[in-house]
Amino acid sequence: MDEDVTRLLCGTPELPPHSVAMTFDDGPGPRSAELSRLLYGEGVPGTFFVLGESVERYGDVLDTFQDCGHVIGLHGDQHHPFRSAEHAAGELSRCAERIHGYLGGTAWFRPPYGRGDWPVPGFAGPVGWHAQARDWDITYRRGQTVDACVDAIAHRVIALDGGIVLLHDFAAATEFTQAGLTEADLDLQVIEVTALLIKQLRGAGLSFVGLPEPAEAQMVNGQ
């Protein structure tokens, strides 16, 4: 993934002042249902940009997302960078077909790694982010800590007076298996990161919102 903290792709929607949208990529995974219920209990709407290959493993979690009132978006079918708008359309369409019963109208999408800044007909986005802190380094046990991850995101979002936060509720199987890892090797700390981040951001006076309906969204580039 691009290491830029902020990546405002051309379809990124504007949020109301003093507000934060929590978004999650690469799931669903083994802790996603628990995460969904945590958000619901805290009154925090989430947007889950699901990955087709993860849906194949944990598709039953989509019912929990729906029951908790969260938005289901698209991240692609396989976790590969989009090479063109046409390639993006194929990946998004295949992912959408896997979960067609969970999508209402036009679905938001985010490209893997945030690469591929093209609108795709029939979908809303691409959606970027204002803050991330390499939470995948926790997942892959590369020395990142929950506290450091949360502090970095909170510092950025508070300085901006709100924005879209990017976290990950799973990892792409095509990546961790190619690295010689199994699911048991992953350290999924998304519950701990999310709970602490909500506490810090609320303490700073920020509120939580979902992404706006695509038809009503104003984009960060004014389109």
C-alpha positions as CSV (number, residue, x, y, z in Angstrom):
1,M,0.0,0.0,0.0
2,D,1.1,3.6,-0.6
3,E,2.6,4.9,2.6
4,D,1.1,8.4,2.2
5,V,-0.9,9.1,5.4
6,T,-3.4,11.0,3.3
7,R,-4.7,9.8,-0.1
8,L,-7.7,11.7,-1.4
9,L,-8.7,9.9,-4.5
10,C,-11.0,11.6,-6.9
11,G,-14.2,10.0,-5.6
12,T,-13.6,10.7,-1.9
13,P,-16.7,12.3,-0.3
14,E,-16.6,15.3,1.9
15,L,-17.7,14.9,5.5
16,P,-19.5,17.4,7.8
17,P,-17.1,19.5,10.0
18,H,-15.8,17.9,13.2
19,S,-16.7,14.4,12.0
20,V,-15.0,11.1,11.4
21,A,-15.9,8.2,9.1
22,M,-14.5,4.8,10.0
23,T,-13.7,2.6,7.1
24,F,-12.2,-0.9,6.9
25,D,-10.5,-2.8,4.0
26,D,-9.7,-6.4,3.1
27,G,-12.4,-8.2,5.1
28,P,-14.5,-9.8,6.2
29,G,-12.3,-11.8,8.5
30,P,-12.4,-13.8,11.7
31,R,-12.9,-10.7,13.9
32,S,-15.1,-8.7,11.7
33,A,-18.4,-9.7,13.3
34,E,-17.0,-8.7,16.7
35,L,-15.8,-5.5,15.2
36,S,-19.2,-4.8,13.7
37,R,-20.9,-5.3,17.0
38,L,-18.4,-3.1,18.8
39,L,-19.1,-0.2,16.4
40,Y,-22.8,-0.8,16.8
41,G,-22.6,-0.7,20.5
42,E,-20.6,2.5,20.4
43,G,-23.0,4.1,18.0
44,V,-20.4,4.4,15.3
45,P,-21.3,3.7,11.7
46,G,-18.7,1.8,9.7
47,T,-18.0,1.2,6.0
48,F,-16.6,-2.1,5.1
49,F,-14.8,-2.3,1.7
50,V,-15.0,-6.0,1.3
51,L,-12.7,-8.2,-0.8
52,G,-14.1,-11.0,-2.9
53,E,-11.5,-13.5,-1.8
54,S,-12.2,-12.7,1.9
55,V,-16.0,-13.0,1.3
56,E,-15.3,-16.5,0.0
57,R,-13.9,-17.4,3.4
58,Y,-16.1,-15.4,5.8
59,G,-19.1,-14.4,3.8
60,D,-21.5,-15.1,6.7
61,V,-20.2,-12.0,8.4
62,L,-22.0,-9.9,5.9
63,D,-25.2,-10.6,7.7
64,T,-23.7,-9.1,10.9
65,F,-22.6,-6.0,8.9
66,Q,-26.2,-5.6,7.6
67,D,-27.9,-6.3,11.0
68,C,-25.7,-3.6,12.6
69,G,-26.5,-1.1,10.0
70,H,-23.1,-0.7,8.5
71,V,-22.4,0.1,4.8
72,I,-20.9,-2.6,2.6
73,G,-18.6,-1.2,-0.1
74,L,-16.3,-2.9,-2.6
75,H,-12.5,-3.4,-2.6
76,G,-12.3,-5.7,-5.6
77,D,-12.4,-9.4,-6.1
78,Q,-8.7,-10.2,-5.7
79,H,-6.2,-7.9,-3.9
80,H,-4.3,-6.6,-6.9
81,P,-3.8,-3.0,-8.0
82,F,-6.2,-1.8,-10.6
83,R,-4.4,-1.3,-13.8
84,S,-7.1,0.7,-15.7
85,A,-10.7,1.8,-15.3
86,E,-11.7,-1.3,-17.4
87,H,-9.7,-3.6,-15.1
88,A,-11.3,-1.9,-12.1
89,A,-14.8,-2.4,-13.5
90,G,-14.2,-6.1,-13.9
91,E,-12.8,-6.6,-10.4
92,L,-15.6,-4.5,-8.8
93,S,-18.3,-6.3,-10.8
94,R,-17.0,-9.8,-9.8
95,C,-16.9,-8.7,-6.1
96,A,-20.4,-7.2,-6.4
97,E,-21.8,-10.4,-7.9
98,R,-20.5,-12.3,-4.9
99,I,-22.5,-10.1,-2.5
100,H,-25.3,-8.8,-4.7
101,G,-27.9,-9.6,-2.0
102,Y,-26.2,-7.1,0.3
103,L,-25.9,-4.1,-2.0
104,G,-28.8,-1.7,-2.4
105,G,-28.1,1.1,-4.8
106,T,-24.8,2.3,-6.1
107,A,-21.9,1.0,-4.0
108,W,-18.9,2.9,-2.8
109,F,-15.5,1.4,-3.8
110,R,-11.9,1.7,-2.8
111,P,-9.1,0.3,-5.0
112,P,-6.5,-2.1,-3.4
113,Y,-3.5,-0.1,-2.1
114,G,-5.4,3.1,-3.0
115,R,-4.0,2.7,-6.5
116,G,-6.1,3.6,-9.5
117,D,-7.6,7.0,-9.4
118,W,-10.4,6.5,-11.9
119,P,-14.2,6.8,-11.6
120,V,-15.8,3.5,-12.7
121,P,-19.3,3.7,-14.2
122,G,-21.9,2.0,-12.1
123,F,-20.0,2.5,-8.8
124,A,-19.3,5.4,-6.5
125,G,-15.7,6.4,-5.7
126,P,-12.8,5.8,-5.6
127,V,-12.8,6.6,-1.9
128,G,-9.5,7.6,-0.3
129,W,-8.6,8.5,3.2
130,H,-7.3,11.2,5.5
131,A,-5.5,9.0,8.0
132,Q,-3.9,5.6,8.3
133,A,-1.0,4.3,10.4
134,R,0.2,1.1,8.9
135,D,-2.0,-1.1,11.0
136,W,-1.1,-4.0,8.6
137,D,2.3,-4.0,10.3
138,I,0.5,-5.1,13.5
139,T,-1.2,-7.9,11.5
140,Y,2.1,-9.1,10.1
141,R,3.9,-8.7,13.4
142,R,6.4,-6.1,12.1
143,G,6.8,-4.2,15.3
144,Q,4.0,-1.7,15.1
145,T,1.9,-1.4,18.3
146,V,-1.7,-0.7,19.0
147,D,-0.9,2.5,20.9
148,A,1.5,3.9,18.3
149,C,-1.1,3.2,15.5
150,V,-3.9,4.8,17.4
151,D,-1.8,7.8,18.4
152,A,-0.7,8.5,14.8
153,I,-4.2,8.3,13.4
154,A,-5.7,10.4,16.2
155,H,-3.0,13.1,15.8
156,R,-3.7,13.4,12.1
157,V,-7.5,13.4,12.4
158,I,-7.6,15.9,15.3
159,A,-5.2,18.2,13.4
160,L,-7.6,18.0,10.4
161,D,-10.7,18.4,12.5
162,G,-12.1,15.2,11.1
163,G,-11.8,12.9,8.1
164,I,-11.9,9.4,6.8
165,V,-9.9,6.8,8.7
166,L,-8.5,3.7,7.0
167,L,-8.1,0.5,9.0
168,H,-8.1,-3.2,8.0
169,D,-10.2,-6.0,9.5
170,F,-8.4,-8.8,7.7
171,A,-5.6,-9.4,5.2
172,A,-5.7,-10.7,1.7
173,A,-5.2,-14.5,1.6
174,T,-3.4,-14.1,-1.8
175,E,-0.8,-12.1,0.0
176,F,-0.3,-13.9,3.3
177,T,-0.2,-17.3,1.7
178,Q,2.3,-16.2,-0.9
179,A,4.4,-15.0,2.0
180,G,4.4,-18.5,3.5
181,L,2.0,-17.5,6.3
182,T,-1.3,-19.0,7.5
183,E,-4.2,-17.2,9.0
184,A,-3.0,-18.4,12.4
185,D,0.2,-16.4,11.9
186,L,-1.7,-13.1,11.7
187,D,-2.1,-10.8,14.7
188,L,-5.5,-9.2,14.1
189,Q,-5.7,-6.3,16.6
190,V,-8.4,-4.3,14.8
191,I,-10.8,-4.5,17.8
192,E,-8.2,-3.1,20.1
193,V,-7.2,-0.3,17.7
194,T,-10.7,0.7,16.9
195,A,-11.9,0.8,20.5
196,L,-9.0,2.9,21.6
197,L,-9.3,5.2,18.6
198,I,-13.0,5.9,19.2
199,K,-12.2,6.8,22.8
200,Q,-9.4,9.2,21.8
201,L,-11.4,10.9,19.0
202,R,-14.5,11.3,21.1
203,G,-12.3,12.8,23.9
204,A,-11.1,15.4,21.4
205,G,-14.7,16.4,20.6
206,L,-15.1,14.7,17.2
207,S,-18.3,12.8,16.2
208,F,-18.7,9.8,14.0
209,V,-20.7,9.6,10.8
210,G,-21.1,7.1,7.9
211,L,-20.1,7.9,4.4
212,P,-22.9,9.9,2.7
213,E,-25.2,8.3,0.2
214,P,-23.4,8.4,-3.1
215,A,-26.1,10.4,-4.8
216,E,-25.9,13.1,-2.2
217,A,-22.1,13.2,-1.8
218,Q,-20.0,16.2,-2.5
219,M,-16.4,15.2,-3.5
220,V,-13.2,16.6,-2.0
221,N,-12.2,17.9,-5.4
222,G,-15.5,19.7,-5.8
223,Q,-17.1,17.4,-8.4
